[in-house]
Every structure is written in C-alpha cells, then in structure tokens.
Amino acid sequence: MSQLSYARYGKDNVRLYKVDKNEQTGVHTVVEQTVQVLLEGDIETSYTQADNSVVVATDTQKQTVYILAKQHPISPPEKFAAVLGTHFITQYPHIHAAHVKIVQHRWTRMTVDGKPHPHSFLRDGAEVRVVESVTRENEGISLRSKIEKLLVLKSTGSAFHGFHRDEYTRLAETWDRILSTEIEAGWKWKLFKSLAEVEQVDFDAAWQAARDITLKVFAEDNSASVQATMYKMCDRILAAVPLVEAVDYSLPNKHYFEVDLSWHKGLKNTGKDATVFAPQTDPNGLIQCTVTRKSSKAKL
C-alpha cells in the first residue's frame, strides 16, 4: 500500500506590475514582481480520490494576487507576502499553510538633464530583491529576505595564501588578486505571530542596510579569503538589524586569470605586470555560510 507523504500546489510565475500615481506632483512610482503561491492543508483527497472539492484553483490564486495587489501596497515585498499568506489561511478553513515567494525586479528612476524624471525608469542590472514567506495557521509568519544576482568586482585588495597544501595542490599562493562574485545574501527574521507584527517592521530600511553593508565590506575589506569577508558581512548585518536571527551568503568565485604573453617578444603580463586577464566561466569556487546570534537556534 502507498500513502501521500507530501502535497503542496499553487500558481507560479504570476507577473505583477503596479504603479502609484501622485496626481498632485505627477510623479509615478513603479514596482514589478514575480509571485509564487503554494498551498498546504487538507487536500489529500484531490490526489488520492480525485476529489476536486478541496482544490482552490490555481487561477483563483492568481486572481487573488491581483485583487490584493489592488487593495494593498505591494512594496515592501515582505509585507505583501504576509498579506497573501494570511489571506489564504483565513479565507479557506482547510488550508493550513501558504508558501509565498516574491521576486522584485529592479527599476531605477531615470535622471534626465540632471533631474529625476517623474515617470521614466531603467533596469540598471540583473539584481533582484527576493522574499520567501511561510504563513502557518496557529503558528505565525516566517520571512526570509534576500539579495540575488548582485554582480561585484574589485581589481585589488584580495589575497589567498596559507591554505592547506598536499600532493594534489597546484594553486599558487597570491597576495594580490581580482575578487569578483555574484552576491546571494539572505537574512531570516524572527517568527512573527501576526500580520499586525509584520506591519510594524521597516523592511526597506533593513534591505538597504544589508545591501550597504555587503557593498562596503566587499569594497573596503583587505580580504584574506572569501570566507573571512563574508563572515564580516553577516556579523555586521546581525548587529544592524536586531529582528534578524540569521544571515547567510552564497558567493561563487568569478575568476579572472592572467594571460602569459611572454611568448610574444617577451611581453610582460604576469604578477605585478598583469593588466590583461581572461574572464572564466567554469569551474568556479563556491563559498557558503550561515551566521546566527549565539542565543539563536534559527536555521536556514
């Protein structure tokens, strides 16, 4: 005999755009998101007995996203995710958990003739702001905020030496190298007991602090390793945002290798003379860590 041990379903890739129009100033503010909703609850019979009466159709979920977007602010995405999750577990008695993921795409206001343009925007990078939310009946709202696809590089200020060596090691030690990575940073909030608690938090300020700390540490740290630098980022975010229980980073190395040009008339392009490099795609190093408060047992 078999049994259903996992069941979750919903609507993915709901594209959402909202514009706030200030009629007095003529200034528009835009937000674009991609939303995913997955529901859990007493839905086993839809799988095991072909009973669709327990299914809240995925199209209904999509329409709900649009209706609630009309009725509520969708930025910051943490609050909108909590609004969506709370709706589904209160609207439907047999739904006991709602998983919501929001990817907020980057639109930056244009500057024209030295002035911010009231209604024109540009996408100045692939970076996205991400929220992962779980709202559970009688438990609360779990939120994790993220920065993804933030590509950074510095041309000096990074070293890597003193690492373990054995008969399998070929990598040379270096005291000066290019450091580049595509930042994926996440921070897990304390458990919120209600939507009202979520409404009290300044998520935009926390996101800005986490992003600023990430960039400042990356730029200014005389990096002994990616591991050492990312730990400093985590530690400073925990200090800056008291409601955050844990911070994690996943940083792939974006390698730039020297090109030996000595074969061409003795041209020097290695070591301190290196100015021309070949960007690499793969394989690459991947370094990850999670840092929690000493009193916290939060896990990501």
C-alpha positions as CSV (number, residue, x, y, z in Angstrom):
1,M,0.0,0.0,0.0
2,S,1.1,3.6,-0.6
3,Q,0.4,6.9,1.2
4,L,0.7,10.5,0.3
5,S,3.5,12.0,2.3
6,Y,3.9,15.4,0.7
7,A,1.4,17.7,-1.0
8,R,1.6,21.3,-2.0
9,Y,0.3,23.1,-5.1
10,G,-0.3,26.6,-6.4
11,K,0.4,29.2,-9.0
12,D,3.9,30.1,-10.2
13,N,5.3,33.0,-12.3
14,V,2.4,35.4,-11.6
15,R,3.7,38.6,-13.2
16,L,2.6,41.7,-11.3
17,Y,3.3,45.4,-12.0
18,K,1.8,48.2,-10.0
19,V,2.1,52.0,-10.5
20,D,1.4,54.6,-7.8
21,K,0.4,57.9,-9.4
22,N,0.8,61.1,-7.4
23,E,-1.8,63.3,-9.0
24,Q,-0.5,66.4,-7.4
25,T,3.1,66.1,-8.3
26,G,2.8,63.9,-11.4
27,V,5.4,61.6,-10.0
28,H,4.9,57.9,-10.6
29,T,6.4,55.0,-8.6
30,V,6.5,51.6,-10.1
31,V,7.0,48.1,-8.7
32,E,7.3,44.9,-10.7
33,Q,7.3,41.4,-9.2
34,T,7.0,37.7,-10.0
35,V,4.9,35.9,-7.4
36,Q,4.7,32.2,-6.5
37,V,1.9,30.8,-4.2
38,L,1.9,27.2,-2.9
39,L,-0.8,25.9,-0.5
40,E,-0.9,23.1,2.0
41,G,-3.8,21.7,4.0
42,D,-6.5,19.1,3.9
43,I,-6.0,18.4,0.2
44,E,-5.1,14.7,0.2
45,T,-8.3,13.6,-1.4
46,S,-7.6,15.6,-4.5
47,Y,-4.6,13.4,-5.1
48,T,-5.9,10.0,-3.7
49,Q,-9.6,10.1,-4.5
50,A,-9.9,12.6,-7.5
51,D,-11.9,14.9,-5.2
52,N,-11.5,18.5,-6.6
53,S,-13.8,20.0,-4.0
54,V,-10.8,20.7,-1.8
55,V,-8.8,22.4,-4.6
56,V,-8.6,26.2,-4.5
57,A,-7.9,26.5,-8.3
58,T,-4.5,28.0,-9.2
59,D,-6.4,30.5,-11.4
60,T,-8.2,31.6,-8.2
61,Q,-4.9,32.1,-6.5
62,K,-3.6,34.2,-9.5
63,Q,-6.7,36.4,-9.4
64,T,-6.3,36.8,-5.6
65,V,-2.8,38.1,-6.1
66,Y,-4.1,40.8,-8.4
67,I,-7.1,41.7,-6.2
68,L,-4.9,42.0,-3.1
69,A,-2.3,44.0,-5.0
70,K,-5.1,46.5,-5.9
71,Q,-6.2,46.7,-2.2
72,H,-2.8,46.8,-0.5
73,P,0.7,48.1,-1.1
74,I,3.0,45.5,-2.8
75,S,6.2,47.1,-1.5
76,P,8.0,46.2,0.6
77,P,7.5,42.6,-0.7
78,E,7.8,41.2,2.9
79,K,4.5,42.8,3.9
80,F,2.7,41.8,0.7
81,A,3.9,38.2,1.1
82,A,2.4,38.3,4.6
83,V,-0.8,39.8,3.3
84,L,-1.1,37.0,0.7
85,G,-0.3,34.2,3.2
86,T,-2.7,35.5,5.8
87,H,-5.5,35.7,3.3
88,F,-5.2,32.1,2.1
89,I,-5.2,30.5,5.6
90,T,-8.1,32.7,6.8
91,Q,-10.2,32.6,3.7
92,Y,-10.1,28.8,3.4
93,P,-10.6,26.7,6.6
94,H,-9.0,23.6,5.1
95,I,-5.8,25.5,4.0
96,H,-3.3,25.5,6.9
97,A,-0.2,26.9,5.3
98,A,0.7,29.3,2.5
99,H,4.1,29.5,1.0
100,V,4.7,32.7,-0.9
101,K,7.8,33.7,-2.9
102,I,8.2,37.2,-4.4
103,V,10.9,38.3,-6.7
104,Q,11.0,42.1,-7.0
105,H,12.7,43.3,-10.2
106,R,14.8,46.4,-10.4
107,W,13.5,49.6,-11.9
108,T,15.6,52.7,-11.2
109,R,14.3,56.2,-11.9
110,M,15.9,57.9,-14.9
111,T,17.9,61.1,-14.5
112,V,17.3,63.5,-17.4
113,D,19.1,66.8,-17.7
114,G,20.3,66.3,-14.1
115,K,16.8,65.8,-12.7
116,P,14.9,62.7,-11.6
117,H,12.3,62.0,-14.3
118,P,8.7,61.7,-12.9
119,H,7.7,58.6,-14.9
120,S,10.6,57.0,-16.7
121,F,12.7,54.2,-15.4
122,L,15.6,51.9,-16.5
123,R,16.9,48.5,-15.5
124,D,20.4,49.1,-14.4
125,G,21.3,45.5,-13.5
126,A,20.1,41.9,-13.1
127,E,19.9,42.3,-9.3
128,V,16.6,41.2,-7.7
129,R,15.1,41.5,-4.2
130,V,13.5,38.2,-3.1
131,V,11.2,37.3,-0.2
132,E,10.3,33.7,0.9
133,S,7.4,33.5,3.3
134,V,5.5,30.7,5.1
135,T,2.3,31.6,6.9
136,R,1.1,28.7,9.1
137,E,-2.2,28.5,10.9
138,N,-1.8,28.9,14.7
139,E,1.9,29.4,14.3
140,G,2.7,32.7,12.6
141,I,4.6,34.2,9.7
142,S,8.1,33.1,8.8
143,L,10.0,35.5,6.5
144,R,13.4,35.4,4.7
145,S,14.6,38.3,2.7
146,K,17.3,38.0,0.0
147,I,19.5,39.9,-2.4
148,E,20.3,37.9,-5.5
149,K,22.3,38.4,-8.8
150,L,24.3,41.4,-7.5
151,L,27.5,41.2,-9.5
152,V,30.5,42.9,-7.9
153,L,34.2,43.1,-8.7
154,K,37.3,44.8,-7.2
155,S,40.7,44.8,-9.0
156,T,42.8,44.6,-5.9
157,G,42.5,44.3,-2.1
158,S,42.1,40.5,-2.1
159,A,44.6,37.7,-1.3
160,F,44.6,34.0,-0.8
161,H,47.6,32.3,0.8
162,G,48.5,30.0,3.6
163,F,45.9,27.4,2.6
164,H,46.4,23.6,3.0
165,R,48.8,22.0,0.5
166,D,49.4,18.4,-0.4
167,E,50.3,16.3,-3.4
168,Y,47.0,17.3,-5.1
169,T,47.6,21.0,-4.9
170,R,48.7,23.1,-7.9
171,L,47.2,26.5,-7.0
172,A,49.8,29.2,-6.4
173,E,49.5,31.5,-3.4
174,T,48.7,35.1,-4.1
175,W,48.9,38.3,-2.1
176,D,47.0,40.4,-4.7
177,R,44.2,39.2,-6.9
178,I,41.0,40.3,-8.6
179,L,37.9,39.4,-6.5
180,S,34.6,39.1,-8.2
181,T,31.3,37.3,-7.2
182,E,27.6,37.3,-7.8
183,I,26.1,38.0,-4.4
184,E,23.3,35.9,-3.0
185,A,22.6,37.1,0.6
186,G,19.7,36.2,2.8
187,W,18.5,37.1,6.3
188,K,15.9,35.2,8.3
189,W,13.6,37.2,10.5
190,K,12.3,36.3,13.9
191,L,8.9,34.5,13.7
192,F,6.1,37.0,13.5
193,K,2.9,35.9,15.3
194,S,0.5,38.0,13.2
195,L,0.2,40.3,10.2
196,A,0.0,43.2,12.6
197,E,3.5,42.5,13.8
198,V,4.8,42.4,10.3
199,E,3.2,45.8,9.5
200,Q,5.4,47.4,12.3
201,V,8.7,46.5,10.7
202,D,10.7,48.7,8.3
203,F,11.8,46.1,5.8
204,D,13.0,48.6,3.3
205,A,15.5,50.1,5.8
206,A,16.7,46.6,6.7
207,W,17.2,45.7,3.0
208,Q,19.1,48.9,2.4
209,A,21.3,48.3,5.4
210,A,22.1,44.7,4.3
211,R,22.9,45.9,0.8
212,D,25.0,48.8,2.0
213,I,27.0,46.6,4.5
214,T,27.5,44.0,1.8
215,L,29.0,46.5,-0.6
216,K,31.0,48.4,2.0
217,V,32.7,45.3,3.4
218,F,33.3,43.9,-0.1
219,A,35.0,47.2,-1.2
220,E,37.0,48.0,2.0
221,D,38.0,44.7,3.4
222,N,41.6,43.6,2.8
223,S,40.3,40.2,2.1
224,A,42.2,37.2,3.3
225,S,39.6,34.9,1.7
226,V,36.0,35.0,0.6
227,Q,35.2,33.1,3.8
228,A,36.7,35.8,6.0
229,T,35.0,38.6,4.1
230,M,31.5,37.0,4.1
231,Y,31.6,36.4,7.8
232,K,32.2,40.1,8.4
233,M,29.2,40.9,6.3
234,C,27.0,38.5,8.3
235,D,28.2,39.8,11.6
236,R,27.6,43.4,10.7
237,I,24.1,42.8,9.4
238,L,23.1,41.0,12.6
239,A,24.4,44.0,14.6
240,A,22.5,46.4,12.4
241,V,19.1,44.6,12.3
242,P,18.0,43.3,15.7
243,L,15.0,41.4,14.5
244,V,17.1,39.2,12.2
245,E,18.0,35.8,13.6
246,A,20.4,34.5,10.9
247,V,22.3,35.7,7.9
248,D,23.6,33.6,5.0
249,Y,25.7,34.2,1.9
250,S,26.4,32.1,-1.1
251,L,29.3,33.5,-3.1
252,P,30.7,31.9,-6.3
253,N,34.1,33.0,-7.4
254,K,34.2,34.8,-10.8
255,H,37.7,34.0,-11.8
256,Y,40.0,36.3,-13.9
257,F,43.2,34.6,-15.0
258,E,46.4,36.2,-16.1
259,V,47.4,35.7,-19.7
260,D,51.0,34.8,-20.2
261,L,52.2,36.9,-23.2
262,S,55.9,36.3,-22.8
263,W,55.9,34.2,-26.0
264,H,55.3,37.4,-27.9
265,K,58.6,39.4,-27.9
266,G,58.9,38.9,-24.1
267,L,55.8,41.0,-23.3
268,K,55.3,41.1,-19.5
269,N,51.8,40.4,-18.3
270,T,52.1,38.3,-15.2
271,G,52.4,39.1,-11.5
272,K,52.8,42.8,-10.8
273,D,52.9,43.5,-14.6
274,A,49.5,41.8,-15.3
275,T,46.9,44.2,-16.8
276,V,45.2,41.9,-19.3
277,F,43.1,39.0,-18.0
278,A,40.8,36.3,-19.3
279,P,37.4,36.1,-17.6
280,Q,36.5,32.5,-16.8
281,T,33.1,30.9,-16.7
282,D,33.6,27.5,-15.0
283,P,34.6,25.6,-13.0
284,N,34.5,28.0,-10.1
285,G,34.7,28.1,-6.4
286,L,31.5,28.4,-4.4
287,I,31.7,29.5,-0.7
288,Q,28.6,29.5,1.6
289,C,28.0,30.2,5.3
290,T,25.2,30.9,7.8
291,V,25.8,33.1,10.8
292,T,23.3,33.2,13.7
293,R,23.2,35.0,17.0
294,K,24.8,33.0,19.8
295,S,21.4,32.7,21.6
296,S,19.5,31.8,18.4
297,K,18.8,28.4,17.1
298,A,17.5,29.6,13.8
299,K,18.3,27.5,10.8
300,L,18.2,28.4,7.1
